[in-house]
C-alpha cells in the first residue's frame, strides 16, 4: 500500500526513500530558515536595528532583565515581532490548508478559494466596513469586528457549499458538486463585495481595496495567540488524516476498499480548511497564491506523501509570507506595500519557472 502511494505518477526531485531517511534534517533546516527570516524581519524596516542591539534585546528577554535600549524594545515588541509571528502563522495556515485541499480534490491546482472561503470572508469584511461606519471600523476596536465579519462570511459560504454538495439521503459528498458550488458562491460573494464597493464612500472604498490586497499592519500578540491556537488545532487534525489523504489520491472507491471512511474524512478536512483559511483571511485580508503555489512546489520536491507534504508546506508557507511581508515593509519604506501583492510577485515567477522546468523533477 505505502509503496503504491509513493509510486504515484507525480514530479519528484528527492526520492521517497531519501525523504524518509533525511526527514528530521529537512524539517529542522526548514525551521532554522524560518527562524532566520523572522530575525531578519526584526532588524530591517523604516528604522534599521543593528544585529548587536537585537542580540542584547534577546539576551535581556531570555534572562528576564530590563532592556536598556527602549527604542529597540518598542519597535521589536510592539511592531515587528507580532507582525512577523502573525505572518508566519497565517502563511503556515494557508499553505497546509492548500495542501489538504489539493489532496482532497486530487488536483495540484486546487486552492482553498475554490470552495468559497476567501470570497465569503471578503464579503463579510466588506459588510462590516461599509455598514458599521468609520467610527466602529477605525482603530483597535474595528480590527476584531472586521475579523469577525470575515470569519462569519467564510463559514456561511462553506456551510452553504457543503450542504449543497451533500446528498440528503445517502449522506455522500460530491467533490465535483462542491467545486461547482464553490465557484458559484465565490462569484456571488464577489458580486456582493463589488456592490458594496460601488455604494461605499471614498474612505471606505480605500479601506476595502487595501483589505482585499491583504495586510498585517494591525498585528498584535492577541492575534498571534489566536492564529497559533488555530494552527495547532488544524495542523494536528490534518496531519492525523495524512494516511487517508494518501489513500484518496488513488480515488474514493479505492480508499473505501482500503477501509477509509471517506465521508467522515472529507467532512473533517473541509471543516479544517474552512476554519484555517477563515481565520487566516480574517486576520490578514486576502493573501493570494500561498495556498496554491507552496504545496505544489513542496510536492514537486518531496513527493505526494502527506506525512511529509503537510508539515513542510506549513514551514515553507510561513517562510514565504514572512519574506513577502518583510519586503513589503522595506522596498519603498516608510510606505508599505500590500502583502498580497508581494506574495503574487514572489510566487508567480517561481511557480512559472518550476512549471517550465518540470521535467527536471521527474
C-alpha positions in Angstrom: 0.0 0.0 0.0 2.7 2.5 1.1 4.8 1.6 -1.9 1.9 2.1 -4.3 1.2 5.5 -2.9 4.8 6.6 -3.2 4.9 5.5 -6.8 2.1 7.7 -8.0 2.9 9.5 -11.3 4.0 12.9 -10.0 7.1 15.0 -10.3 9.8 14.2 -7.8 13.1 15.7 -7.1 14.1 13.9 -4.0 13.4 10.1 -3.9 10.8 8.9 -1.4 13.4 6.8 0.4 15.7 9.8 0.7 12.9 12.0 2.1 12.1 9.3 4.7 15.8 8.9 5.6 16.7 12.6 5.9 13.3 13.9 7.1 14.4 15.1 10.5 17.2 17.1 8.9 14.9 18.5 6.2 12.3 19.7 8.7 15.0 21.0 11.0 16.6 23.0 8.2 13.2 24.5 7.3 12.5 25.5 10.9 16.0 27.1 11.1 15.5 29.1 7.9 12.1 30.3 9.2 13.8 31.5 12.5 16.5 33.3 10.5 13.8 35.0 8.4 11.9 36.1 11.5 15.1 37.5 13.0 15.9 39.3 9.7 12.3 40.8 9.7 13.1 42.2 13.2 16.2 44.1 12.0 15.0 45.7 8.7 12.4 48.4 8.1 12.0 52.1 8.1 14.2 52.2 11.2 17.1 49.7 10.9 18.1 47.8 14.1 21.7 46.7 14.4 22.2 42.9 15.0 24.1 43.7 18.2 21.1 45.7 19.6 18.8 42.9 18.6 21.1 40.4 20.3 21.2 42.5 23.5 17.4 42.7 23.5 17.1 38.9 23.0 19.5 38.2 25.8 17.7 40.6 28.2 14.4 39.0 27.4 15.7 35.4 27.9 17.3 36.3 31.2 14.2 38.4 32.4 16.3 41.6 32.6 15.3 45.1 31.7 16.1 46.2 28.1 18.4 49.2 28.1 17.6 50.3 24.5 14.0 51.5 24.8 13.7 52.3 21.1 14.7 48.7 20.1 12.3 47.3 22.7 9.4 49.5 21.4 10.0 48.7 17.7 10.6 45.0 18.2 7.9 44.1 20.8 5.2 46.4 19.7 5.5 46.3 15.9 7.8 43.9 14.2 7.8 40.8 16.4 4.0 40.3 16.5 3.8 41.1 12.7 6.5 38.6 11.9 4.9 35.9 14.0 1.5 36.6 12.6 2.9 36.4 9.1 4.4 33.0 9.9 1.2 31.7 11.4 -1.0 32.9 8.5 1.4 31.6 5.9 1.5 28.2 7.6 -2.3 28.0 7.8 -2.9 28.9 4.2 -0.2 26.5 2.9 -1.3 23.5 5.0 -4.9 24.1 4.1 -3.9 24.4 0.4 -2.0 21.1 0.6 -5.1 19.4 2.2 -7.4 20.8 -0.4 -5.2 19.6 -3.3 -5.1 16.1 -1.7 -8.9 16.1 -1.2 -9.7 17.2 -4.7 -6.9 15.2 -6.2 -5.8 18.2 -8.2 -2.5 20.1 -7.8 -4.1 23.3 -9.0 -6.8 23.2 -6.3 -6.9 26.0 -3.8 -9.0 26.7 -0.6 -10.6 29.6 -2.5 -12.3 27.0 -4.8 -14.8 26.3 -2.0 -15.6 29.9 -1.5 -13.7 30.6 1.8 -11.8 33.6 0.6 -14.7 35.2 -1.3 -17.0 34.7 1.7 -14.5 36.2 4.1 -14.0 39.2 1.8 -17.8 39.8 1.6 -18.2 39.5 5.3 -15.4 42.0 6.0 -16.9 44.3 3.3 -20.3 44.3 5.0 -18.6 45.3 8.3 -16.6 48.1 6.8 -19.5 49.6 4.8 -22.5 49.3 7.2 -20.9 49.8 10.6 -19.3 53.1 9.7 -15.9 54.6 10.2 -16.4 55.2 14.0 -16.6 51.4 14.6 -14.1 50.3 11.9 -11.3 52.7 12.7 -8.7 52.0 15.4 -8.1 48.9 17.6 -11.8 48.3 18.1 -12.5 47.9 14.4 -10.0 45.2 13.7 -11.8 42.5 15.7 -15.1 43.5 14.1 -13.7 43.2 10.6 -12.1 39.9 11.5 -15.3 38.6 13.0 -17.2 39.6 9.9 -14.7 37.9 7.6 -14.8 34.7 9.6 -18.6 34.7 9.7 -18.7 35.2 5.9 -16.3 32.4 5.3 -18.2 29.9 7.5 -21.6 30.9 5.9 -20.3 30.2 2.4 -18.6 27.0 3.3 -21.7 25.6 5.1 -23.8 26.5 2.1 -21.4 24.8 -0.3 -21.1 21.7 1.8 -24.9 21.3 2.3 -25.5 21.8 -1.4 -22.9 19.1 -2.3 -24.1 16.6 0.3 -26.7 14.0 -0.7 -29.5 14.2 1.9 -30.4 10.6 1.5 -27.1 8.8 1.4 -25.0 11.5 3.1 -22.3 11.3 0.4 -20.5 14.4 -0.6 -19.8 15.0 -4.2 -16.4 16.7 -4.8 -17.4 17.8 -8.3 -20.6 19.4 -7.0 -18.7 21.1 -4.2 -16.2 22.6 -6.6 -19.0 23.9 -8.8 -20.9 25.2 -5.8 -17.8 26.9 -4.5 -17.2 28.6 -7.8 -20.9 29.8 -7.9 -20.8 31.1 -4.3 -17.4 32.8 -5.0 -18.9 34.7 -7.8 -22.0 35.5 -5.7 -19.8 36.8 -2.8 -17.6 38.7 -5.2 -20.6 40.4 -6.7 -21.7 41.4 -3.2 -18.3 42.8 -2.5 -18.4 44.8 -5.8 -21.8 46.2 -4.9 -20.5 47.3 -1.5 -17.6 49.0 -3.2 -20.0 50.8 -5.5 -22.1 52.2 -2.7 -19.2 53.0 -0.3 -17.6 56.4 0.1 -14.0 57.2 -0.7 -12.6 56.3 2.8 -14.5 53.0 2.8 -13.5 52.2 -0.7 -9.8 52.7 0.1 -10.1 50.5 3.2 -12.0 47.8 1.2 -9.3 47.9 -1.6 -6.4 47.6 0.9 -8.1 44.8 2.8 -8.7 42.9 -0.4 -5.0 43.1 -1.1 -4.0 41.8 2.3 -2.1 43.4 5.1 -0.5 42.7 8.5 0.0 46.2 9.8 -2.6 45.7 12.7 -0.8 42.7 14.1 -0.7 42.2 17.9 0.0 39.4 20.3 -3.7 38.6 20.7 -3.9 37.8 17.1 -0.7 35.8 17.2 -2.1 33.7 20.0 -5.3 33.2 18.1 -3.6 32.1 14.9 -1.2 29.9 16.8 -4.1 28.1 18.5 -5.9 27.6 15.3 -2.8 26.4 13.5 -2.1 23.9 16.2 -5.7 22.5 16.1 -5.9 22.5 12.3 -2.4 21.2 11.8 -2.8 18.3 14.2 -6.2 17.4 12.8 -5.0 17.5 9.2 -1.8 15.6 10.0 -3.8 12.8 11.6 -5.6 12.4 8.2 -2.4 12.1 6.2 -2.9 8.3 5.6 -6.5 8.9 4.5 -5.3 11.7 2.2 -2.7 9.4 0.7 -5.5 6.8 0.1 -7.7 9.4 -1.5 -5.0 10.0 -4.1 -5.9 6.6 -5.5 -9.6 7.5 -5.8 -12.6 7.4 -3.4 -13.6 3.8 -4.4 -10.1 2.6 -3.7 -9.9 4.4 -0.4 -13.2 2.8 0.7 -11.8 -0.6 -0.2 -8.8 0.2 2.0 -11.1 0.8 5.0 -11.2 4.6 4.9 -14.4 6.3 6.0 -14.4 8.7 3.0 -17.5 10.6 4.2 -16.1 11.3 7.6 -12.6 12.1 6.3 -13.9 14.6 3.7 -16.1 16.3 6.4 -13.2 16.7 8.8 -10.8 18.0 6.1 -13.4 20.5 4.8 -14.1 21.8 8.4 -10.3 22.2 9.0 -9.8 24.1 5.7 -12.8 26.4 6.4 -11.6 27.2 9.9 -8.0 27.6 9.0 -8.4 29.8 5.9 -11.3 31.7 7.5 -9.1 32.7 10.5 -6.2 33.5 8.2 -8.2 35.7 5.9 -9.9 37.3 8.8 -6.6 38.4 10.4 -4.6 39.3 7.3 -7.1 40.1 4.5 -7.0 38.3 1.2 -3.4 36.9 0.7 -3.2 35.1 -2.7 -1.0 32.4 -4.0 0.2 30.9 -0.7 -2.3 28.0 -0.7 -1.7 27.2 -4.3 2.0 27.6 -5.1 3.6 26.4 -1.8 2.0 22.9 -1.7 2.7 22.4 -5.4 6.3 23.4 -5.0 6.8 21.1 -2.0 5.1 18.2 -3.8 7.4 18.6 -6.7 10.4 18.4 -4.4 9.4 15.9 -1.8 6.6 13.9 -3.4 2.9 13.3 -2.7 3.2 11.6 0.7 1.1 13.9 3.0 3.1 12.7 6.0 5.9 15.0 4.8 3.9 17.3 2.5 1.7 18.8 5.2 4.4 19.9 7.7 6.8 21.0 5.1 4.1 23.1 3.3 3.4 24.8 6.6 7.1 25.7 7.1 7.6 26.9 3.5 4.3 28.9 3.6 5.4 30.6 6.8 8.8 31.4 5.3 7.3 32.8 2.1 4.8 35.1 3.9 7.4 36.4 6.4 9.7 37.2 3.5 6.9 38.8 1.5 5.9 41.0 4.4 9.5 42.0 5.1 9.9 43.1 1.5 6.5 44.9 1.6 7.7 46.9 4.6 11.2 47.8 3.2 11.1 48.2 -0.6 9.7 51.7 -0.5 9.9 52.4 3.2 8.4 54.2 5.0 5.5 53.4 2.7 4.2 49.9 2.9 3.0 47.7 0.0 0.1 45.3 0.5 1.5 41.9 1.4 -0.9 40.2 -1.0 0.8 41.9 -3.9 4.2 40.8 -2.7 3.1 37.1 -2.5 1.9 37.2 -6.1 5.1 38.9 -7.2 7.3 36.4 -5.4 5.2 33.3 -6.0 4.2 33.7 -9.7 7.7 33.8 -11.3 8.9 30.8 -9.1 5.8 28.8 -10.0 6.1 29.6 -13.7 9.8 28.6 -13.6 9.1 25.3 -11.9 6.4 24.5 -14.5 8.8 25.3 -17.3 11.5 23.0 -15.9 9.1 20.4 -14.5 10.8 17.6 -16.5 13.8 18.0 -14.2 11.7 16.8 -11.3 10.6 13.6 -12.8 
